[in-house]
Amino acid sequence: MSLPISSSPLEELRPKVQELKTKLETFVRDHCLPAEQVYEQHMQCRTGKDRWTVDAIPPIMEKLKQEAKRLGLWNLFLPHRLPDFMPADLSPLQYLSNREYGILCEVMGRSFLCPEACNCSAPDTGNMEVLLKHGNEAQQRLYLEPLLRGTIRSAFLMTEPDVASSDATNIETQLTKKVIVSKGKQIVRYVLSGKKWWSTGAMDPRCKVALVLAKMDYSHLSEKERPNKNAIHGAHTVVLVPMEKVKVVRALTVFGYDDAPHGHAEVQLDNIDLDESCIILGEGRGFEIAQSRLGPGRIHHCMRAVGLAARCYELMIERSISRETFGKRLCQHGGCQEMIADSRADLECARLLTLSCASTIDNLGAHQARDQIALIKYAVPELAFRVIDRAVQVRLN
């Protein structure tokens, strides 16, 4: 069962993209949804540290990835062509706008397996976009290419336990710059220190690199060597850190779920020694990088949430038709009809709010869409939650 096609211009697709959407819908229905039970069965007998090993990764995921590649559903998120030195087979068959890709994200959101199966899951997509847009060739060869192939995974470390990290100017993790003179030559080194948590992907045994947002510390430099940067939004830098240098403190849970074998972690950064090759774009460019990553990323997250809510809505409809109470079907009761109507309205609101935001990003850029990006950040999860909550009430009736 699927929702009726909306007549909104925001949901219109070019013929080739419509073909891609149809192919993706078939992939979700025929491959991802049936695989969910196989995936869960593989994980349910694993406890403790066994949930974070290579063996814990369900083999069914690799099968899904191979099928997605065969169907041309791999790396759909890529916003533009790759550098010439990258293999051509890593590019998608069709480059999509933010709005078009958002529509496909709704389809992928119907199954928790689909985004990873298509190499379109967070935080990897955002990290790949950062490396594609801001990374140098060496960084792209070392990390972007294996991420595009799906042979490694990554993490983005920003949120901290001791500060209100929703305002990133509060970030306390420090990147201390030191200039060492050796044999008449100046050598620049960096020392990274701090604590992060809710670091999605850091528990994954396939995670090989973390992008870390840190505040610059020039206290070890002379007054002459210190840059003249007073603006609070020019004080942060994003660095690439190999995961073997990151200390994972513990796995974190959301309502009791650990999301293994991917998961979320609290991590410790204990005086990690880095060189200039680890700096992305340059010192003090952290906010620029973070903002370029967040705009499209929120489109992806919101539309996947809409997709999951739409699946729950359909399950609610099916239950309301098959279940009878007090001599009639649930869907014939006024209270249930009201829940169904409210849910359909919430779905449409969430979908069109997000696609409108995506369209603004496409036409005017993320900076001009910042108010809409902020709007969908809080509104769409609330709308999706209401739909899912009503579906639970009807399913359990």
ChimeraX attribute file (.defattr): number of C-alpha atoms within 10 A of each C-alpha:
attribute: neighborCount
match mode: 1-to-1
recipient: residues
	/A:1	8
	/A:2	8
	/A:3	10
	/A:4	6
	/A:5	8
	/A:6	11
	/A:7	8
	/A:8	8
	/A:9	9
	/A:10	18
	/A:11	16
	/A:12	15
	/A:13	15
	/A:14	10
	/A:15	9
	/A:16	11
	/A:17	19
	/A:18	15
	/A:19	12
	/A:20	20
	/A:21	21
	/A:22	13
	/A:23	15
	/A:24	22
	/A:25	18
	/A:26	13
	/A:27	20
	/A:28	24
	/A:29	14
	/A:30	11
	/A:31	19
	/A:32	24
	/A:33	16
	/A:34	12
	/A:35	20
	/A:36	17
	/A:37	11
	/A:38	14
	/A:39	17
	/A:40	11
	/A:41	12
	/A:42	16
	/A:43	18
	/A:44	9
	/A:45	10
	/A:46	15
	/A:47	11
	/A:48	7
	/A:49	10
	/A:50	14
	/A:51	23
	/A:52	20
	/A:53	16
	/A:54	12
	/A:55	13
	/A:56	20
	/A:57	20
	/A:58	16
	/A:59	12
	/A:60	17
	/A:61	19
	/A:62	14
	/A:63	13
	/A:64	21
	/A:65	21
	/A:66	14
	/A:67	17
	/A:68	23
	/A:69	17
	/A:70	10
	/A:71	15
	/A:72	18
	/A:73	24
	/A:74	27
	/A:75	27
	/A:76	22
	/A:77	29
	/A:78	24
	/A:79	18
	/A:80	15
	/A:81	13
	/A:82	16
	/A:83	11
	/A:84	7
	/A:85	9
	/A:86	16
	/A:87	11
	/A:88	11
	/A:89	12
	/A:90	18
	/A:91	19
	/A:92	20
	/A:93	16
	/A:94	17
	/A:95	17
	/A:96	18
	/A:97	18
	/A:98	25
	/A:99	25
	/A:100	23
	/A:101	24
	/A:102	28
	/A:103	28
	/A:104	25
	/A:105	28
	/A:106	24
	/A:107	27
	/A:108	30
	/A:109	24
	/A:110	25
	/A:111	21
	/A:112	16
	/A:113	22
	/A:114	27
	/A:115	24
	/A:116	21
	/A:117	26
	/A:118	24
	/A:119	23
	/A:120	24
	/A:121	21
	/A:122	20
	/A:123	17
	/A:124	24
	/A:125	26
	/A:126	25
	/A:127	23
	/A:128	24
	/A:129	21
	/A:130	20
	/A:131	23
	/A:132	21
	/A:133	17
	/A:134	17
	/A:135	20
	/A:136	14
	/A:137	14
	/A:138	10
	/A:139	18
	/A:140	21
	/A:141	15
	/A:142	10
	/A:143	21
	/A:144	23
	/A:145	20
	/A:146	15
	/A:147	23
	/A:148	22
	/A:149	15
	/A:150	21
	/A:151	11
	/A:152	18
	/A:153	27
	/A:154	27
	/A:155	25
	/A:156	24
	/A:157	25
	/A:158	22
	/A:159	24
	/A:160	22
	/A:161	12
	/A:162	12
	/A:163	13
	/A:164	12
	/A:165	15
	/A:166	11
	/A:167	9
	/A:168	21
	/A:169	17
	/A:170	15
	/A:171	23
	/A:172	22
	/A:173	22
	/A:174	22
	/A:175	28
	/A:176	21
	/A:177	22
	/A:178	18
	/A:179	15
	/A:180	12
	/A:181	10
	/A:182	8
	/A:183	7
	/A:184	7
	/A:185	9
	/A:186	11
	/A:187	13
	/A:188	13
	/A:189	16
	/A:190	22
	/A:191	17
	/A:192	22
	/A:193	18
	/A:194	17
	/A:195	21
	/A:196	25
	/A:197	22
	/A:198	21
	/A:199	23
	/A:200	22
	/A:201	27
	/A:202	29
	/A:203	29
	/A:204	25
	/A:205	19
	/A:206	20
	/A:207	20
	/A:208	21
	/A:209	23
	/A:210	24
	/A:211	22
	/A:212	23
	/A:213	27
	/A:214	26
	/A:215	27
	/A:216	22
	/A:217	19
	/A:218	16
	/A:219	11
	/A:220	12
	/A:221	14
	/A:222	9
	/A:223	10
	/A:224	7
	/A:225	10
	/A:226	13
	/A:227	11
	/A:228	8
	/A:229	10
	/A:230	8
	/A:231	8
	/A:232	13
	/A:233	16
	/A:234	17
	/A:235	18
	/A:236	28
	/A:237	25
	/A:238	29
	/A:239	26
	/A:240	20
	/A:241	21
	/A:242	17
	/A:243	19
	/A:244	11
	/A:245	17
	/A:246	17
	/A:247	14
	/A:248	18
	/A:249	14
	/A:250	13
	/A:251	22
	/A:252	19
	/A:253	14
	/A:254	10
	/A:255	6
	/A:256	7
	/A:257	9
	/A:258	16
	/A:259	18
	/A:260	21
	/A:261	22
	/A:262	21
	/A:263	21
	/A:264	23
	/A:265	23
	/A:266	22
	/A:267	22
	/A:268	18
	/A:269	19
	/A:270	14
	/A:271	16
	/A:272	16
	/A:273	14
	/A:274	21
	/A:275	15
	/A:276	14
	/A:277	12
	/A:278	17
	/A:279	23
	/A:280	22
	/A:281	19
	/A:282	15
	/A:283	19
	/A:284	23
	/A:285	18
	/A:286	26
	/A:287	19
	/A:288	16
	/A:289	21
	/A:290	20
	/A:291	14
	/A:292	19
	/A:293	19
	/A:294	14
	/A:295	24
	/A:296	25
	/A:297	19
	/A:298	19
	/A:299	28
	/A:300	30
	/A:301	22
	/A:302	27
	/A:303	31
	/A:304	25
	/A:305	25
	/A:306	31
	/A:307	24
	/A:308	22
	/A:309	29
	/A:310	26
	/A:311	21
	/A:312	22
	/A:313	26
	/A:314	16
	/A:315	17
	/A:316	25
	/A:317	19
	/A:318	15
	/A:319	19
	/A:320	23
	/A:321	13
	/A:322	10
	/A:323	14
	/A:324	15
	/A:325	11
	/A:326	7
	/A:327	7
	/A:328	11
	/A:329	15
	/A:330	21
	/A:331	22
	/A:332	14
	/A:333	14
	/A:334	10
	/A:335	10
	/A:336	19
	/A:337	15
	/A:338	12
	/A:339	19
	/A:340	22
	/A:341	11
	/A:342	14
	/A:343	26
	/A:344	16
	/A:345	14
	/A:346	20
	/A:347	23
	/A:348	15
	/A:349	16
	/A:350	22
	/A:351	27
	/A:352	16
	/A:353	21
	/A:354	30
	/A:355	24
	/A:356	20
	/A:357	26
	/A:358	30
	/A:359	18
	/A:360	20
	/A:361	23
	/A:362	16
	/A:363	12
	/A:364	11
	/A:365	14
	/A:366	21
	/A:367	13
	/A:368	13
	/A:369	20
	/A:370	15
	/A:371	12
	/A:372	18
	/A:373	25
	/A:374	13
	/A:375	14
	/A:376	24
	/A:377	17
	/A:378	11
	/A:379	15
	/A:380	23
	/A:381	17
	/A:382	14
	/A:383	22
	/A:384	26
	/A:385	17
	/A:386	18
	/A:387	26
	/A:388	20
	/A:389	15
	/A:390	18
	/A:391	25
	/A:392	15
	/A:393	12
	/A:394	21
	/A:395	16
	/A:396	8
	/A:397	12
